[in-house]
Amino acid sequence: MADQKKVILSGSTVTGDLTLGNYIGAMNNWKSLQEQYNCYYFIADLHALTVAQDPKQLKERCFSFFAQYLALGLDPKENTIFVQSHIHEHAELSWILTCLTPMGYLNRMTQFKEKSQKHVKNINAGLFTYPVLMAADILLYQADLVPVGEDQRQHMELCRDIVTFFDNRYGEGKIKMPEAYIGKQGARVMALQDPSKKMSKSDDNEKNFVSIIDTPKKIQKKIKSAQTDSDTVVTFDKEAKPGLANLLTIYSVLSEQPIDKIVAQYEGKMYGHLKVDLADLVVETLNPIREKYEDLMNDKAYLEDLMEQGAIKARERARDTLKLVYETTGLIYRR
């Protein structure tokens, strides 16, 4: 039964589009995850407000992300998929945790320093305190596991500190601190123009990533213009030929062929031949996803209905946690 499974929680901010790297990475493992865990996936629209947003575009992006999740294969009957702002308990728990968190701990957060430099005209309080909201996201569902990327480890450490602050003031055992989930290590997909860094949906350079909803023309253009090197021999060497190694890795995962077999197929051929074939393979892989996405985006009423269903399921668990926190801190809880 689902309620006997451990709970795993994952969220994504509504910036950029999900990428080929996301498809090859964690999202390709969703089916096996839902068989093992009680999965909660949320769209973090409140976090997006730390940067100035066009209201119409933000609303559209929330629909878009929800549709991308579904198009990639997340089954709303087997998983709880919801929008963060639809669960008011996120904001309420965040305020309570903010009142426990020393400013010095927030001052040292790396992402605040980086984003402050990037958005010098909008260094708002939300930008400073959003790690506490992230902690509230993590703790609200009493999850057992949370997938953690390298760039989120500091946030998990802060979350653990906040749980300690709460325990010290109100007694231990009230809030569960989840463990970091390290899934099966899949292929690491790098940026197309800069193979020294991971492919990211928030990359400023659109040529660095393939979006799962890119048109075939865009995909082909991005793959064909991917950085390689001045050599012409197709070999797999991450150190000497990182760009080519990245393309071969993508090819291997999508075709389900070993890299050495692919290399043998291109003996005596130029990089251009590989890029053309890879572009066709990526288009073939992502086309069904893009078509399903477009169908979903043409039926907003259906998406809203699924959002509401997800919110009802998520709120059941969130409500229990907030009730416990209210009673623990001396606040009077009302449904």
Residue pairs with C-beta under 8 A, 6 or more apart in sequence:
2 38
3 38
5 36
5 37
5 38
6 36
6 37
6 38
6 144
6 145
7 37
7 38
7 39
7 40
7 141
7 142
7 143
7 144
7 145
7 317
8 33
8 37
8 38
8 39
8 40
8 143
8 144
8 145
8 146
8 147
8 181
9 39
9 40
9 41
9 42
9 137
9 138
9 141
9 143
9 145
9 146
9 178
10 26
10 39
10 40
10 41
10 42
10 146
10 147
11 41
11 42
11 43
11 44
11 84
11 137
12 18
12 41
12 43
12 44
12 65
13 44
13 47
13 48
14 43
14 44
14 45
14 48
14 58
14 61
14 62
14 64
14 65
15 48
15 51
15 61
15 201
15 202
16 200
16 201
16 202
16 203
16 211
17 64
17 68
17 201
17 211
17 212
17 213
17 214
18 27
18 65
18 68
18 72
18 201
18 211
18 212
18 213
19 189
19 199
19 200
19 201
19 209
19 210
19 211
19 212
20 189
20 199
20 209
20 210
20 211
20 212
20 250
20 282
20 286
21 189
21 198
21 199
21 200
21 209
22 72
22 201
22 212
23 72
23 212
23 285
23 286
23 289
24 186
24 187
24 189
24 250
24 253
24 254
25 186
25 187
25 188
25 189
26 147
26 183
26 186
27 72
27 73
28 186
29 183
29 184
29 186
30 39
30 72
30 73
30 74
30 79
31 73
33 39
33 183
34 75
34 78
34 79
37 144
37 145
38 80
39 78
39 79
39 80
40 79
40 80
40 82
40 141
40 143
40 314
40 317
41 69
41 74
41 79
41 80
41 81
41 82
42 81
42 82
42 83
42 84
42 87
42 137
42 314
43 62
43 65
43 66
43 69
43 82
43 83
43 84
44 84
44 137
45 58
45 61
45 62
45 83
45 84
45 85
46 84
46 85
46 90
46 91
46 133
47 84
47 130
47 133
47 134
48 58
48 61
49 126
50 115
50 124
50 126
50 127
50 130
51 115
51 119
51 122
51 127
52 122
62 83
63 297
63 300
63 303
64 297
66 81
66 83
66 303
66 306
66 307
67 293
67 296
67 297
67 303
68 212
68 213
68 293
69 81
70 76
70 81
70 292
70 293
70 296
70 306
71 212
71 213
71 289
71 290
71 292
71 293
71 296
72 212
72 289
74 81
76 306
76 309
76 310
80 310
80 313
80 314
81 306
81 310
82 307
82 310
82 311
82 313
82 314
83 307
83 310
83 311
84 90
84 137
86 307
86 308
86 310
86 311
86 314
87 140
87 311
87 314
87 315
87 318
89 140
89 315
89 318
89 319
89 321
89 322
90 133
90 136
90 137
90 140
90 318
91 133
91 136
92 322
93 136
93 139
93 140
93 321
93 322
93 325
94 129
94 132
94 133
94 135
94 136
96 325
96 329
97 132
97 135
97 136
97 139
97 162
97 166
98 129
98 132
100 162
100 165
100 166
100 169
101 129
101 132
101 158
101 161
101 162
101 165
105 158
105 161
106 112
106 128
106 129
106 131
106 132
106 158
109 131
109 154
109 155
109 158
110 154
111 131
111 151
111 154
111 155
112 127
112 128
112 131
115 127
116 123
116 127
119 127
131 155
131 158
132 158
132 162
134 155
134 159
135 155
135 158
135 159
135 162
138 146
138 156
138 159
138 178
139 159
139 162
139 163
139 175
139 176
139 177
139 178
139 321
140 317
140 318
140 321
140 322
141 314
141 317
141 318
141 321
142 175
142 176
142 317
142 320
142 321
143 176
143 178
144 176
144 178
144 179
145 178
145 179
145 180
145 181
146 156
146 178
146 179
146 180
146 181
147 180
147 181
147 183
148 156
148 180
148 181
148 182
153 180
156 180
159 177
160 177
163 175
163 177
166 174
166 175
167 173
167 174
167 175
170 328
170 329
171 328
174 324
174 325
174 328
175 321
175 324
175 325
186 253
187 249
187 250
187 252
187 253
188 198
188 249
189 198
189 199
189 246
189 249
189 250
190 196
190 197
190 198
190 199
190 242
190 246
191 197
191 198
191 199
191 200
191 203
191 205
191 208
191 209
192 199
192 207
192 208
192 209
192 210
192 222
192 223
192 225
192 226
192 227
192 243
192 246
193 205
193 207
193 208
193 225
193 226
193 227
194 205
194 208
194 227
195 227
195 242
195 243
195 245
195 246
196 242
199 208
199 209
199 210
200 208
200 209
201 209
201 211
203 209
207 222
207 225
209 222
210 218
210 219
210 222
210 223
210 282
210 286
211 218
212 286
212 289
212 290
212 293
213 286
213 289
213 290
213 293
213 294
214 222
214 286
214 290
215 290
216 283
216 287
219 279
219 282
219 283
219 286
220 279
220 280
220 283
223 247
223 275
223 278
223 279
223 282
224 272
224 275
224 276
224 279
226 243
226 246
226 247
226 275
227 243
228 241
228 243
228 244
228 247
228 271
229 240
229 241
229 243
229 244
231 241
232 270
232 271
234 244
234 248
234 263
234 266
234 267
234 269
234 271
234 274
235 241
235 244
235 263
236 244
236 245
236 248
236 259
236 260
236 263
237 244
237 245
238 245
244 271
244 274
247 274
247 275
247 278
248 259
248 262
248 263
248 274
249 259
250 278
250 282
251 257
251 259
251 262
251 274
251 277
251 278
251 281
252 258
252 259
252 262
254 281
254 282
254 285
255 262
255 281
266 273
266 274
296 302
296 303
297 303
319 335
322 333
323 333
326 332
326 333
327 333
